[in-house]
Amino acid sequence: MQRNRFLGDILSTLFDRSGLVRGTDDTRDIYELCRALISEEGEVSGQKLAATVLERYRALEDDDKPAFFKFMNDEMDVDAEALTMLAAAYAANPTPNAFKSLSQAAEPKRQELLRRLNQPAGATADIVAMRVDLLKILKANPDLDRTNQDFVHLFKSWFNRGFLVLKAINWDTPARILDKIVAYEAVHQINDWDDLRRRLYPPDRHCFAFFHPAMPDEPLIFVEVALTETIPGSVTKLLSEGRTPLEAEDAKVAVFYSISNCQKGLTGISFGNLLIKQVVAELTMTFPDLKDFVTLSPIPGLNRWLETQTEDEEHGHIASAILDQTAQDQDLRAMAARYLLEAKRSDGMPVDPVARFHLGNGAEVYDIHANADTSENGLAQSSGAMVNYLYDLSLTESHHEDFALKAIVSAAKPAQTLSTAALSAKPKETTS
């Protein structure tokens, strides 16, 4: 029965999917149909026209899709000349009518096209998939970023927090959802159903995902959580097949060890910050004895950064040793701390993308561990090192402000100590 109830509260907000409007036998091409959709005809027959456009788009070959986006980008752009005149008129006489005219002219027609395309049931998923196609061709067609920005603008409204539904994912979740959790896991691969069971079934393992009512079978983002007695330093041990599950009442730490975005079409729409905060609230209510909320996170840019440091007079020999996998654990931890606390982009933000995410959420760099992820990917990206980011609920707001306004990297004492720790001496060159 739990399987049948899983998405009941989401589905109850939707109209019957049996009412899906199918494409018609309209003989007009996709471009004429789009023009009709944003005209008065679209106000009368919008659902049928939208369904027909989406059906025609799904039938396009990949080679034909750039032309469709160029049509959206150019023909459905703003009229800059008219906008300039309306802006001048509004500046001279800012009446409500002048404001309305200016606002309408300032919005590209393609935004209204996308809104009207979103009328049929299931259309939201089609439009998200449409952006996946756009992102694929964007690099070769940078001018299309105008259209891409309109997708992002609308998605930020359509997928704002008020529409998102948090759901616990467990072993009773419908198989169609569990299949997608396996497929979308982006941090620590789920090898089979036994592996998935170990992450969902024991009382000290939890998973939460955000869903949207318009896409009830598609997780947007999910986080996997382990309850532990102490702050862990190895995902290999955390996911070990032979570990003994911890009784939930003995748990003192909630560990976010994997966060995976599921929809490529929603790239640039941030859900992680909201997800972590709500999951913390859920866990706090369910397990009031929890004391710490931490991550066990990858350091994906570490080895790339080390490759740029091999000629450094002070630590080049350590960088080379880490890349050769001959370095001492303490040296690896120290260099990882320097990378996370000191390596910056030109805008002053940290180089590491995972660091930017968690620091931007108000976390602090807590501690760094060697031999924490000995998988092929873990060794390739960070020589096995991982980091804990600590979410101190009393400090997250101030940490967030410091990071957002001043690019300050908040770090706890263990990480600070590592970043200034002495490194192993450079071997003396032998002479013959």
C-alpha positions in Angstrom: 0.0 0.0 0.0 2.9 2.4 0.7 4.0 2.1 -2.9 0.5 3.3 -4.1 0.5 6.2 -1.6 4.1 7.4 -2.4 3.1 10.2 -4.8 -0.5 10.4 -4.0 -0.2 13.9 -2.5 1.6 15.1 -5.7 -0.7 13.4 -8.1 -3.8 14.8 -6.3 -2.7 18.3 -7.4 -2.7 17.4 -11.1 -5.5 17.1 -13.5 -6.2 13.6 -14.9 -3.4 12.5 -17.3 -6.0 10.8 -19.4 -6.9 14.3 -20.6 -3.6 14.7 -22.3 -4.1 16.6 -25.6 -2.6 14.9 -28.5 -1.2 16.6 -31.6 -3.6 17.3 -34.3 -3.4 16.7 -38.1 -2.6 20.3 -38.6 -0.4 20.5 -41.8 1.5 23.7 -40.9 5.2 23.3 -40.1 6.5 23.8 -36.6 7.4 27.4 -37.2 3.9 28.4 -38.4 2.5 26.5 -35.5 4.7 28.5 -33.1 3.6 31.8 -34.6 0.0 30.7 -34.3 0.5 29.7 -30.7 1.5 33.1 -29.6 -1.2 34.8 -31.6 -4.9 35.2 -30.9 -5.4 31.7 -32.2 -3.2 30.4 -29.4 -5.5 32.1 -26.9 -8.4 30.0 -28.2 -6.8 26.7 -29.2 -3.6 26.9 -27.1 -3.6 23.3 -25.7 -4.0 21.7 -29.0 -1.5 23.9 -30.8 1.0 23.4 -28.0 0.6 19.6 -28.0 1.1 19.7 -31.8 4.3 21.8 -31.5 5.7 19.5 -28.9 4.9 16.4 -31.0 6.6 18.0 -34.0 9.6 18.9 -31.9 10.0 15.4 -30.6 10.0 14.2 -34.2 12.8 16.5 -35.3 16.1 15.0 -36.1 19.1 16.3 -34.1 20.4 18.1 -37.2 17.2 20.0 -37.5 17.0 21.3 -33.9 19.6 24.1 -34.2 17.4 25.7 -36.8 14.4 25.6 -34.4 16.4 27.3 -31.7 17.7 29.9 -34.1 14.1 30.6 -35.0 13.3 31.2 -31.3 16.4 33.2 -30.8 16.0 35.6 -33.8 12.4 35.8 -34.8 11.1 35.8 -31.3 13.6 38.2 -29.8 12.8 41.7 -28.4 12.3 44.5 -30.9 15.1 46.7 -29.7 14.1 49.8 -31.7 10.5 49.7 -30.4 11.8 49.1 -26.8 14.0 52.1 -27.0 11.1 54.3 -28.1 8.8 52.9 -25.3 11.6 53.4 -22.7 11.9 57.0 -23.7 8.1 57.5 -23.6 8.0 55.9 -20.1 10.9 58.1 -18.9 9.0 61.2 -20.1 5.6 60.1 -18.7 5.6 57.1 -16.4 1.9 56.2 -16.6 0.6 52.7 -15.9 -0.2 52.3 -19.5 3.3 53.3 -20.5 4.7 50.9 -18.0 2.5 48.1 -19.3 3.6 48.7 -22.9 7.3 48.9 -21.9 7.1 45.7 -19.9 5.4 43.8 -22.7 8.0 45.0 -25.2 10.9 44.1 -22.9 9.9 40.4 -22.8 11.0 38.3 -25.7 8.2 36.5 -27.5 9.9 33.2 -26.9 9.1 33.5 -23.2 5.4 33.6 -24.0 5.9 30.8 -26.5 7.4 28.6 -23.7 4.6 29.5 -21.3 2.0 28.5 -23.9 3.9 25.3 -24.8 3.6 24.4 -21.1 -0.2 24.0 -21.2 -0.7 20.3 -22.0 -0.2 17.7 -19.3 3.4 16.4 -19.3 4.6 19.5 -21.2 6.9 20.6 -18.5 9.1 17.5 -18.9 9.1 18.1 -22.6 10.4 21.7 -22.2 13.0 20.6 -19.7 14.2 18.0 -22.3 14.1 20.7 -24.9 16.7 22.6 -22.9 18.9 19.6 -22.8 19.1 19.8 -26.6 19.8 23.5 -26.4 22.7 23.0 -24.0 24.2 20.4 -26.4 24.4 22.9 -29.3 25.1 26.0 -27.2 28.9 25.8 -27.4 28.9 25.8 -31.2 26.2 28.5 -31.3 26.9 31.0 -28.5 24.3 33.5 -29.8 21.6 31.0 -28.7 22.5 31.9 -25.1 19.8 34.6 -25.3 17.2 31.8 -25.7 19.0 29.8 -23.0 18.6 32.7 -20.5 14.9 32.7 -21.2 14.6 29.0 -20.3 16.5 29.7 -17.1 14.3 32.7 -16.3 11.1 30.7 -16.6 12.5 27.6 -14.9 13.4 29.6 -11.8 9.7 30.6 -11.6 8.3 27.2 -12.4 10.6 25.3 -10.1 10.7 27.6 -7.1 10.6 26.3 -3.6 6.8 26.8 -3.3 6.2 24.1 -5.9 8.8 21.5 -4.7 7.7 18.4 -2.7 10.3 16.7 -0.4 9.9 12.9 -0.3 11.7 10.2 1.6 13.1 7.5 -0.7 13.1 4.1 0.9 12.9 0.4 0.0 9.1 0.7 -0.4 9.3 3.5 -3.0 8.0 2.4 -6.4 10.5 0.6 -8.5 10.2 3.2 -11.4 11.6 5.8 -8.9 14.3 3.6 -7.5 15.5 2.8 -11.1 16.0 6.5 -11.6 17.9 6.9 -8.3 20.3 4.3 -9.5 20.7 5.9 -12.9 21.1 9.5 -11.6 23.6 8.7 -8.8 26.5 11.0 -9.8 28.9 10.8 -6.8 29.1 7.1 -5.7 27.9 4.7 -8.3 25.2 2.2 -7.2 26.3 -1.1 -8.5 23.2 -3.2 -8.2 19.9 -3.6 -6.2 21.8 -5.1 -3.3 24.0 -2.0 -3.2 20.9 0.2 -3.3 19.2 -1.8 -0.5 22.2 -1.1 1.7 21.8 2.6 1.2 18.0 2.7 1.8 16.9 -0.2 4.1 19.0 -0.1 7.3 17.6 2.3 10.0 20.8 4.4 9.9 20.5 5.1 6.1 18.2 7.6 4.5 17.5 9.3 1.2 15.4 12.3 0.4 14.5 13.8 -3.0 12.7 16.9 -4.4 9.8 16.4 -6.8 7.7 18.8 -8.8 3.9 18.2 -9.3 4.3 18.6 -13.1 7.0 15.9 -13.1 5.9 13.5 -10.4 7.9 10.5 -11.6 11.1 12.4 -12.0 13.3 13.3 -9.0 15.0 16.7 -9.4 17.7 16.2 -6.9 18.4 13.7 -4.1 20.7 13.4 -1.1 21.8 10.2 0.6 22.3 10.4 4.3 24.2 8.1 6.8 23.6 8.3 10.6 26.8 7.7 12.5 28.2 8.0 16.0 31.2 10.1 14.9 32.2 12.3 12.0 33.4 9.8 9.3 36.6 10.0 7.3 36.1 7.3 4.7 33.2 6.7 2.2 34.7 3.3 1.5 34.0 2.3 5.1 30.7 4.1 5.1 29.4 2.1 2.2 31.1 -1.2 3.2 29.1 -4.3 2.5 30.1 -5.9 5.8 29.4 -3.0 8.1 27.1 -3.4 11.1 24.1 -1.0 11.0 23.8 1.5 13.8 20.6 1.7 15.8 19.0 5.1 15.0 18.8 6.1 18.6 22.6 5.8 18.9 23.3 8.2 16.1 24.9 11.5 16.9 25.9 12.7 13.4 24.0 13.0 10.1 26.3 12.7 7.1 25.4 13.9 3.6 27.6 11.7 1.5 26.1 12.1 -1.9 24.0 14.8 -3.6 23.0 14.2 -7.2 21.2 16.6 -9.6 19.0 14.5 -11.8 17.7 16.8 -14.6 20.3 18.2 -17.1 17.7 20.5 -18.5 17.6 22.3 -15.1 21.3 23.0 -15.0 21.7 26.4 -13.3 18.5 26.1 -11.2 19.7 25.6 -7.6 18.0 23.0 -5.5 20.8 21.8 -3.3 20.7 24.6 -0.7 17.0 24.2 -0.2 17.3 20.4 -0.1 19.9 20.3 2.6 18.1 22.8 4.8 14.8 21.0 4.6 16.5 17.6 5.2 18.2 19.0 8.3 14.9 20.1 9.6 13.3 16.7 8.9 16.1 14.8 10.5 16.1 17.1 13.6 12.4 16.4 14.2 12.8 12.6 13.7 16.1 12.2 15.5 16.4 14.9 18.2 19.7 13.5 19.5 21.6 14.4 16.4 24.4 16.8 17.3 26.3 17.4 14.0 25.4 17.7 10.3 28.3 17.2 8.0 29.1 16.1 4.5 31.7 13.6 3.3 32.4 15.3 0.0 34.7 14.7 -3.0 37.3 17.2 -3.9 36.9 17.0 -7.7 39.5 19.7 -8.7 42.3 18.7 -6.4 44.5 16.8 -8.8 43.9 19.3 -11.6 45.2 22.0 -9.3 48.1 19.9 -8.1 49.2 19.5 -11.8 49.7 23.3 -11.8 51.8 23.2 -8.7 54.6 20.8 -9.5 57.1 23.6 -10.2 56.4 25.5 -7.0 59.5 26.0 -5.0 57.9 25.3 -1.6 55.5 22.4 -2.3 56.1 21.3 -5.9 57.8 18.0 -4.7 54.7 17.2 -2.6 52.3 17.9 -5.5 54.4 15.6 -7.7 54.4 12.9 -5.0 50.7 13.1 -4.5 50.1 12.7 -8.3 52.5 9.8 -8.3 50.6 8.3 -5.3 53.8 8.2 -3.2 53.0 11.0 -0.8 52.5 10.6 2.9 48.9 10.9 4.1 49.6 14.0 6.2 51.1 15.7 3.1 48.0 14.9 1.0 45.7 16.3 3.7 47.8 19.4 4.1 47.9 20.1 0.4 44.1 19.5 0.1 43.6 22.0 2.9 45.7 24.6 1.1 43.7 24.0 -2.1 40.3 24.3 -0.4 41.2 27.4 1.7 43.6 29.2 -0.7 43.1 28.3 -4.4 40.9 31.0 -5.9 39.5 31.9 -9.2 39.9 35.4 -10.7 36.6 36.5 -9.0 38.0 35.5 -5.6 35.8 32.4 -5.2 37.3 29.0 -4.5 38.4 26.9 -7.5 36.7 23.8 -6.3 33.0 23.6 -7.4 31.9 21.4 -4.4 33.5 23.9 -2.0 31.7 26.8 -3.6 28.4 24.9 -3.3 28.7 24.1 0.4 30.4 27.3 1.5 27.7 29.2 -0.4 25.1 27.3 1.7 26.8 28.5 4.9 28.9 25.4 5.8 32.6 25.5 6.9 35.5 23.4 5.9 35.9 21.0 8.8 38.4 18.3 8.2 40.2 16.4 5.4 40.9 12.7 5.1 43.4 10.6 3.1 42.4 7.2 1.7 38.7 8.2 2.0 37.6 7.3 -1.5 39.7 4.6 -3.0 37.5 4.1 -6.0 38.9 4.7 -9.5 37.2 8.0 -9.7 38.2 9.0 -6.2 41.9 8.3 -6.9 41.7 10.1 -10.3 40.2 13.3 -9.1 41.7 13.8 -5.6 44.1 10.9 -4.9 41.6 9.4 -2.5 41.1 12.6 -0.4 37.7 13.7 0.8 36.5 16.6 3.0 33.9 17.2 5.7 31.9 20.4 5.4 30.2 21.2 8.8 26.7 22.7 8.9 26.6 24.5 12.3 23.0 25.7 12.3 23.9 28.6 14.5 26.5 29.9 12.1 25.3 29.1 8.6 23.7 32.4 8.0 26.7 34.4 8.9 29.0 32.1 7.0 26.8 32.4 4.0 26.9 36.2 4.1 30.7 36.2 4.6 31.1 34.0 1.6 28.6 35.7 -0.7 29.7 39.2 0.1 33.4 38.9 0.8 34.4 35.4 -0.6 35.5 34.4 2.9 36.2 30.7 3.3 35.0 29.6 6.7 37.2 26.9 8.2 37.2 25.0 11.5 40.3 24.5 13.6 41.3 21.0 12.1 41.2 22.4 8.5 43.0 25.6 9.5 45.8 23.6 11.2 46.2 21.4 8.2 46.5 24.3 5.8 49.5 25.7 7.7 51.1 22.3 8.6 54.7 21.7 7.7 55.3 19.5 4.6 57.8 16.7 4.3 61.2 18.0 3.3 62.3 17.9 -0.3 64.7 15.0 -0.9 68.3 16.1 -1.4 69.6 15.5 -4.9 72.4 12.9 -5.0 75.6 13.6 -6.8 77.6 11.0 -8.6 
